[in-house]
Amino acid sequence: MTRRVLSGAAIFDGARLHEGKALVVENERVVALVPEASAPEGERVDLPGGIVAPGLLDLQVNGGGGIMLGEMPSVDGIRRICRAHSALGSTGVMPTLITDRPEITRAVLAAGREAAEAGVEGFLGLHLEGPHLDQRRKGAHDPSLIRPMEDADLSLLVAAARDLPALLVTLAPEAVGLRQIEALAQAGIIVSLGHTDCGFADARDAFNAGARAVTHLFNAMSPLGHREPGLVGAALDSGAVAAGIIADGVHVRPEVLRIAFAAKRAASDTVFLVTDAMAVAGTTRDRFGLGGREVLRRDGRLALADGTLAGADCTLPACIGLLHDRCDLPVEAALRLATRNPAALLGIERGRGVLSAGARADLVLLDEAFRCVRVWRGGRLEEEATAAR
């Protein structure tokens, strides 16, 4: 049994930033947050300033470490993606399958079950983004694979949800009936609206049926209009609906991010950051394949040959920094978007995304520029000097 005492940095506990405190960790769990002067005996970890925060949580990572989940739909693929993002500061992720063939979906769900049974570190569950979307808002998804939800699809998802830590499904109301949304929600699946051209009324109906999140707000959805508010308007108008946002400065302008945070009350638990990361995350590669098409990595963008954005080239620490530096979001509010808020959507905020007694001691150290410089899992140092953008 090793007790570690971390001090020398500000400590963010998931709600507030503390100065002059020490974090006590034992048996892979947080024991207490105490004044530095009264810290107990233990292995001292003297930090060079910066901020210690709970390990960041990312609910939308399509790939990482050189692979896409759909290319390697196995427990080894899930483990590889989780490891790649841990080195970037995200100690908990939901590997995400974008629209693919039914057999790949089944393989990914089977791999998720195996990963849960094996206790793969960092695995929070699965996110299926498609194939039940609207072709008018397909983005980089393969239009030939987009299709309505059938009874067999519903049964498959409901059965998978029983064996996974969490299952998040992005769908379009145009492709899925309200009774199907209700059945998914009753099975404990987090239903998120995305890649949809639905109007305000249809979005509201889907929320009332059980959908409780929106995938990468503003992107691949009906926009906010002054007569037809669309899905964006429905999401911003509903305080109970959670909204994921890609805050890389490419997918959404900083000025629009400020508007969204004001509307959604960012200090609450209804906004969370996602990276929408792809295979190149955690690598120096400048291109990768996506369904037989080439995606190029240039100047902080990932795009197909026609310019269509295909995921994002960012990290959660970089997104936090952008929100603070360019959107004037307070540090505590920005940090909540990648810690407590996604944990609250998954219902795991007692054990992850916070640094309260009993929580798992997954930690990140961010420097003054919000770059991730150290990562701990269960209180054990895992990575140092991780590349930051």
Secondary structure, DSSP 8 states (H G I E B T S, - for coil): --EEEEESSEEE-SS-EESSEEEEEETTEEEEEEEGGG--SSEEEE--SSEEEE-EEEEEE-EETTEEGGGS-SHHHHHHHHHHHHTTTEEEEEEEEES--HHHHHHHHHHHHHHHHHT-TTB--EEEE-SS--GGG-TTS-GGG-----HHHHHHHHHHHTTSS-EEEEE-TTTS-HHHHHHHHHTT-EEEE-SB---HHHHHHHHHHT--EESSTTTTB----SS--HHHHHHHH-TTSEEEE--SSSSS-HHHHHHHHHHHTTTSSSEEE---B-TTTTS--SEEEETTEEEEEETTEEE-TTS-B-SB---HHHHHHHHHHHS---HHHHHHTTTHHHHHHHT-TTTSS--STTSB--EEEE-TT--EEEEEETTEEEEES----
